[in-house]
Amino acid sequence: METNRTQNGIQLLLAAEQEAQHIVNTARAAKMARLKQAKEEAEKEIAAIRAQMEAEFQRKVAESSGDSGANVKRLEQETEAKIHNLKAEAERISHDVVQMLLKHVTSVRN
């Protein structure tokens, strides 16, 4: 009878060991799944930040290189407009200036 109890005790210990091993394996699998999920989330976040930084960089590159040509063109247009305005103004008042000069040149003062 004592061998029977010993056998039962050993069987209980083996069953408890198997259950503990199963619990440990389940915990390891859950830990690995959480680590994998965390890694995937981190990679997604890194990709989003990288895309944002790349877009910002491309915007700044376009701003510094592409805009210089646009700025030159804009300045040329503004200069042409100012030259045109000055010529128009000179043409508009040139007759009056000539008349004023003739008046002063032809008038005699003592």
HELIX and SHEET records of a PDB file:
HELIX    1   1 GLU A    2  VAL A   61  1                                  60    
HELIX    2   2 ALA A   62  GLY A   66  3                                   5    
HELIX    3   3 ASP A   67  THR A  106  1                                  40    
END                                                                             
